[in-house]
Amino acid sequence: MSDTSADLALAKRALRKAALSRRTEARRLYGSAAPEAAMAARLAETGLIGQAGVVAAWLAIGEEIDALAVLAGVGLGQGPVALPVMVAKGQPLAFRLWSAGEPLVERMWGIREPLDSAREVEPDVLLVPLLAFDGRCQRLGYGGGFYDRTLARLRAIKPIRAIGLAFDEAEVDIVPRGAYDEPLDHVLTPTRLVTRTPG
């Protein structure tokens, strides 16, 4: 690892720690007033997933934004939606269709995934989890690189739209960026939509 990549890793690690703390505080401040309802209303206004084809979400863990609750607010909460499946460490995610009430299986890190028999699809819109973002729609994830690899693969084969979901408190001035970090197209918060400027 070069000094530059070592510095980048350290900067990301420090930002993740701070971002997790901010997310905990943001969720506490919202209390029973779930931010997902506000995000759903804003997403409906944008029209970003109106006739989008296959929409991918994720099953929230802990204090994450509940992507399925956001989709429920725009009439897509019962599915089918595409949920991520971890193929292997260092590989892009696959996606399988799932509808509310269908069984799930617990895999790595306690993440629940659709059964292997569920149909595999290539999503047109990805709702993406994140810990921090900046005004350029750069995203800080959990450090596994799964979504960066996934976005790179999908963007190489077709037009897609990647929308990060986050608390407003997740915004920072600059997210440290490496050569393989993929930006989002938009970041949706309870109060606004941030759109990436090309270039």
N, C-alpha and C positions, 0 to 999 in steps of 0.2 A: 504494500500500500504506500503510495507516495505521500509526501508531506501534505500536498494539496487535498488528496482524498481523505487523509487522516483528519485534517482540519474540518473538512466538510462533515465527516461523520460525527465529530465532536459537537459541531454547531447544531446539527440536527438532533442529536441526543439531548442537548440542553434545551432546545426549543420544545421537544416532545414533553419533557418533564414539566416545563412551564405551561404548555398548552393543556395537559391533562388536569393540572390544578385549576386553570381558568374554566375548563369545561365543567368540572365538579361544582365550582362556585356558580356558574351560569345556570346549571340545572337546579341548584338549590334556590336561586333567586326566583326562578319561574314558578317553583312550587307546584300547585295544582293547575296553574294556567299553562297548559302544554304548548310549547312553541310550534308543535307540528301543525296545529290548526291554522295558525297565522301563515305558516309556510305553504300549506295546501292552498289557501286563498290566493296567495301571491303567485304560486305556480300556475293556478288556473287562469289568472289574469295574463300571464305571459304567453300562453298557447304553445309552450315548448314541447309538450307531449300530447297535444290534441289528437293528431292522426299519425302518431310516431311509429307505429309498428310494434316491435317487441321492446318492452321496457324492462330493464334490469334494476333490481333493488338489492337490499341485503337485510338480514335479520339482526336487529339491533342487540348489542350486548351492553349491559351496564348503563352508563349515562349517555350513550350515543344518541343522536337524533334517530327517531324511529321512522325509517323510510317507508315502511308499509302503512304507517298511520298517515304520513303525508299523501301517499297515493290514495288512501281511503277517502281523503278529503276532496279528491278530484275524480272519484268514482271508479278507481282502479284497485281498491284495496283487497278485493276478493280474488283478484287474479283472472286469468293466469298472468303471472309475472315471471321473469327469469331471475333465478337466484344463483349466486356464484358457487362454484365447486372447485376446491383446490386439487389440482392434478398431481403436483409434486412441488417440492421446494425449488425455487428458481425458475418455475414455469408460469406462463400466463394462466389466468383462471379460465375455466369452462363455465357454461351457464346451462341450467336445466329449468324447464317450465314447472311452475308450482302454483297451486290454488289453495286458498284458505281451507283448512280442514284436512288436507292431504298429509300423509305421514312424512316425517323428516328423520334423518339419522344424524347422530352426533359424531363429528369427526375431530380433526386436529384442533387443539386449543379450545375445545368445547363448542366449536362452531357447528350449527345445525345446517344440514344440506338436504336437497331433494334426494330421493332414492335413485340408485343407478338406472332404474327402469324408466325414469322420467325423460322426456324428450329433450335432447340437447339442441340449443338454438344459438344464433349469433344476434345479440341485441342491437337495436338501432339507437336506443337511448340508455345511458348508464347513469343511475343515481349512485354517487360515489361517497363513501365515508372519508372523513379527514379529521386531523387534529388541529391544523392551522392552515390559513390561506392568506394570500396578499392580493393587492389590487390588480396584479397581472394574471390572476387565477392560477398561480402556482400553488401546489398542494403539498402539505406535509402529512404523510400517512404514518403507519405504525413501524415502518422500517423493513418490511419483507419484500417490497418491490412488486407485489402481485399486480396491483392496479396499473403501475407504470408499464409493465410488460404487456398487460392485457390491452391497454389503450394503444400502445404501439402496434400490436398485432392487428387489432380491429381497424385502426386507421390505415393500415397498409392494404386492407382488402375492400373497404367500403366507407362511405361517409357515415359518421356516427356523431352523437352529441353527448358530451360528458358533463354532468351537472353535480357539483359537490353540494352537500347539505351540511350546514354548520350553524352554530350559534354566532351571533354578531361578535361575541367576545373572542372568537377564534381568529379574528383578523389580526395580522401583524404587518409591520412595515415591509419586510422582505423575508420570504421563505428561501433558505439556502438551496441552491439548485445545482444538481450534477448533470452530466451529459445525458444521462438516460432518464431523467425525470420528465414526465409528460404533464403539460399543463392541462387544466380543465377548460371547457368552453364557457362555463358559467359557474358561479357559486350562489346558491340561494340561502338566505338567512331569514329569520322571522320579519325583518324590516325592509329588505331590499334584495335586488338581483344584481350581482356583479358580473359583467361580461368581459371576456378577454378581448383585448384590442389586437388585431393581427400585426405581426412584425416583431 
